[in-house]
Amino acid sequence: MIHCYVTGVQCEINDAYVLNRREARNLLDRLKARVVSLRRVLEQLSPLDDMEASEFAAVTKRMNFSAKKHRLVCKAVAKGMAPGFPEIKLFLTFEQYRANVRKTVLQGLREHPTLGKEVQDIDDATLLQADKTGRRVLHLIDCHRALPANVRNAIALGAVVRLRGRSAEDIAKLIRTVAASNGEGDSMGLTQAHLEAVRSLEQVTQARVNTEPAPQGGLV
């Protein structure tokens, strides 16, 4: 009789099993090679590349995309590489990818802890359009991504939930005006801390300088 190393249960030695160390080590070596291969694919195809200025201008008029683009491959390349990693769906069609993004966006909006209740009765198409507007607002206000992530999220959510139906240009102008004039941002879903961060942006700082009254001349 032997004791099972894992459970301690007794069994006959003829019913016992021993680890196939040779096969396990061979598989481990193969897995290491696959890890290196998969990491190489991720490093090559995961980054988002900057778009050329002319290409970006054409796309934003049509779709309000940010100035980034995915590294796309043709069907033949996808079908050739995918069998190396059968455990996962290594490639999605671009339409499948966009559907997943839309699902993630909608779920995030509807489950937001403070603003989610305000969008429960809004249809998906309206919310997705509002989300595009929110991303366009961010590009207009903070094209260099200088603002902290929490401020950018607040601006985008405010545009979606509180200011939907207005154009991105109008919303961006409103946020700049409120920030420059030390106004209240409650109606836009922005706190004073958010507005303070917006005030630090160069274009908003310049707007404040331009609206301040000129100093009076003369001797004291």
C-alpha positions as CSV (number, residue, x, y, z in Angstrom):
1,M,0.0,0.0,0.0
2,I,1.1,3.6,-0.7
3,H,-0.1,7.0,0.5
4,C,-1.2,9.5,-2.1
5,Y,1.2,12.4,-1.8
6,V,-1.6,15.0,-2.4
7,T,-4.5,13.5,-0.4
8,G,-2.9,11.0,2.0
9,V,-5.3,8.3,0.9
10,Q,-4.0,4.8,0.8
11,C,-4.1,2.7,-2.4
12,E,-2.4,-0.3,-3.9
13,I,0.9,0.3,-5.6
14,N,-0.4,-1.1,-8.8
15,D,-3.1,1.6,-8.8
16,A,-0.6,4.4,-8.2
17,Y,0.6,7.0,-10.7
18,V,4.0,8.7,-11.1
19,L,4.7,12.0,-12.8
20,N,5.9,11.7,-16.4
21,R,8.7,14.2,-15.8
22,R,10.2,13.9,-19.3
23,E,6.9,14.8,-21.1
24,A,6.1,17.5,-18.6
25,R,9.5,19.1,-19.1
26,N,9.2,18.8,-22.8
27,L,5.8,20.5,-22.7
28,L,7.2,23.2,-20.4
29,D,10.0,24.0,-23.0
30,R,7.4,24.2,-25.7
31,L,5.2,26.5,-23.6
32,K,8.2,28.7,-23.0
33,A,8.7,29.0,-26.8
34,R,5.0,29.8,-27.2
35,V,5.2,32.5,-24.5
36,V,8.1,34.1,-26.4
37,S,6.1,33.9,-29.7
38,L,2.9,35.3,-28.2
39,R,4.8,38.2,-26.5
40,R,6.4,39.0,-29.8
41,V,2.9,39.2,-31.5
42,L,1.7,41.4,-28.7
43,E,4.7,43.8,-28.9
44,Q,4.3,44.0,-32.7
45,L,0.5,44.4,-33.0
46,S,-0.7,45.9,-29.7
47,P,0.6,49.5,-29.9
48,L,-1.6,52.2,-31.3
49,D,0.3,54.3,-33.9
50,D,-0.1,58.0,-34.5
51,M,-1.9,58.9,-37.6
52,E,-0.6,61.2,-40.3
53,A,-2.1,64.7,-40.1
54,S,-3.8,64.4,-43.4
55,E,-5.2,61.0,-42.6
56,F,-6.4,62.1,-39.2
57,A,-8.2,65.1,-40.6
58,A,-10.1,63.0,-43.0
59,V,-11.1,60.4,-40.4
60,T,-12.2,62.8,-37.7
61,K,-14.7,64.6,-39.9
62,R,-16.4,61.3,-40.5
63,M,-16.0,59.4,-37.2
64,N,-14.6,61.6,-34.4
65,F,-11.8,59.1,-33.8
66,S,-8.7,60.2,-31.8
67,A,-5.4,60.5,-33.6
68,K,-4.4,56.9,-33.2
69,K,-4.9,53.8,-35.4
70,H,-4.7,50.0,-34.8
71,R,-2.1,47.9,-36.5
72,L,-4.4,45.8,-38.7
73,V,-3.5,42.6,-40.6
74,C,-5.1,40.8,-43.5
75,K,-7.2,37.7,-43.2
76,A,-4.4,35.4,-44.5
77,V,-2.0,36.6,-41.8
78,A,-4.6,36.2,-39.1
79,K,-5.5,32.7,-40.2
80,G,-1.8,31.8,-40.5
81,M,-0.9,32.9,-37.0
82,A,-4.0,31.9,-35.0
83,P,-3.5,28.1,-35.0
84,G,-0.3,28.6,-33.0
85,F,-2.5,29.6,-30.0
86,P,-5.7,27.5,-30.2
87,E,-6.6,28.2,-26.5
88,I,-7.7,31.8,-27.4
89,K,-9.2,33.7,-30.3
90,L,-6.0,35.4,-31.3
91,F,-7.6,37.8,-33.9
92,L,-11.0,39.4,-34.2
93,T,-12.5,41.0,-37.3
94,F,-12.5,44.8,-36.9
95,E,-16.3,44.7,-36.7
96,Q,-16.2,42.2,-33.9
97,Y,-13.6,44.4,-32.1
98,R,-15.9,47.5,-32.5
99,A,-18.9,45.5,-31.2
100,N,-16.9,44.5,-28.1
101,V,-15.8,48.2,-27.6
102,R,-19.4,49.3,-27.9
103,K,-20.5,46.7,-25.3
104,T,-17.8,47.7,-22.9
105,V,-18.6,51.4,-23.3
106,L,-22.3,50.9,-22.7
107,Q,-21.8,48.6,-19.7
108,G,-19.4,51.2,-18.2
109,L,-21.8,54.0,-18.6
110,R,-24.9,52.1,-17.2
111,E,-22.9,50.7,-14.2
112,H,-21.2,54.0,-13.3
113,P,-21.6,54.4,-9.5
114,T,-22.7,58.0,-9.5
115,L,-24.1,58.8,-13.0
116,G,-25.3,55.4,-14.1
117,K,-28.9,55.9,-12.9
118,E,-29.2,59.0,-15.2
119,V,-28.7,56.9,-18.4
120,Q,-30.7,53.8,-17.6
121,D,-33.6,54.9,-19.8
122,I,-31.4,56.1,-22.7
123,D,-31.2,53.8,-25.8
124,D,-27.8,52.3,-26.8
125,A,-27.5,54.4,-30.0
126,T,-27.9,57.7,-28.2
127,L,-25.4,56.7,-25.5
128,L,-22.8,55.6,-28.1
129,Q,-23.2,58.9,-30.0
130,A,-22.9,60.8,-26.7
131,D,-19.7,58.8,-25.9
132,K,-18.2,59.8,-29.3
133,T,-19.1,63.4,-28.5
134,G,-17.3,63.0,-25.1
135,R,-14.2,61.8,-26.7
136,R,-14.3,64.6,-29.2
137,V,-14.6,67.1,-26.3
138,L,-11.5,65.6,-24.7
139,H,-9.6,66.0,-27.9
140,L,-10.7,69.7,-28.1
141,I,-9.8,70.5,-24.5
142,D,-6.8,68.2,-23.9
143,C,-5.4,67.0,-27.2
144,H,-2.0,66.5,-25.5
145,R,-3.5,64.3,-22.7
146,A,-2.0,66.6,-20.0
147,L,-5.0,66.2,-17.6
148,P,-5.1,63.4,-15.1
149,A,-7.1,60.3,-16.0
150,N,-9.8,61.0,-13.4
151,V,-10.4,64.5,-14.8
152,R,-10.6,63.2,-18.4
153,N,-13.1,60.6,-17.3
154,A,-15.2,63.2,-15.5
155,I,-15.2,65.4,-18.6
156,A,-16.2,62.5,-20.9
157,L,-18.9,61.3,-18.5
158,G,-20.3,64.8,-18.0
159,A,-20.5,65.3,-21.8
160,V,-22.3,61.9,-22.1
161,V,-24.7,62.2,-19.2
162,R,-25.3,65.9,-18.4
163,L,-24.7,67.6,-21.7
164,R,-25.7,65.1,-24.3
165,G,-27.4,66.6,-27.3
166,R,-25.0,69.5,-27.5
167,S,-22.1,69.6,-30.0
168,A,-18.6,68.8,-28.8
169,E,-17.5,72.3,-29.7
170,D,-20.2,73.9,-27.6
171,I,-19.4,71.6,-24.6
172,A,-15.7,72.3,-24.9
173,K,-16.3,76.1,-25.0
174,L,-18.6,75.9,-22.0
175,I,-16.1,73.9,-19.9
176,R,-13.3,76.4,-20.9
177,T,-15.5,79.4,-20.0
178,V,-16.6,78.0,-16.7
179,A,-13.0,77.1,-15.8
180,A,-11.6,80.5,-16.8
181,S,-14.3,82.4,-14.9
182,N,-14.0,80.3,-11.7
183,G,-17.6,79.2,-12.2
184,E,-19.4,76.1,-10.9
185,G,-19.2,72.8,-12.7
186,D,-22.0,70.8,-11.0
187,S,-24.3,70.9,-14.0
188,M,-21.5,69.4,-16.1
189,G,-20.6,66.7,-13.6
190,L,-17.3,68.5,-12.7
191,T,-16.1,69.3,-9.2
192,Q,-13.9,72.3,-8.3
193,A,-10.9,70.0,-8.3
194,H,-11.6,68.9,-11.9
195,L,-12.0,72.6,-12.9
196,E,-8.8,73.5,-11.2
197,A,-7.0,70.9,-13.3
198,V,-8.6,72.3,-16.5
199,R,-7.5,75.8,-15.5
200,S,-3.9,74.7,-15.6
201,L,-4.1,74.0,-19.3
202,E,-2.3,76.6,-21.4
203,Q,-5.3,77.5,-23.6
204,V,-7.5,78.0,-20.6
205,T,-4.9,80.0,-18.8
206,Q,-4.5,82.2,-21.9
207,A,-8.3,82.7,-22.0
208,R,-8.3,83.9,-18.4
209,V,-5.5,86.4,-19.1
210,N,-7.4,87.8,-22.1
211,T,-10.6,88.3,-20.1
212,E,-9.0,90.0,-17.0
213,P,-9.4,93.8,-16.9
214,A,-6.3,95.8,-17.9
215,P,-4.6,97.4,-14.9
216,Q,-5.4,101.1,-14.4
217,G,-2.7,103.6,-15.1
218,G,-1.7,106.6,-13.0
219,L,0.2,107.2,-9.8
220,V,-0.9,106.1,-6.4
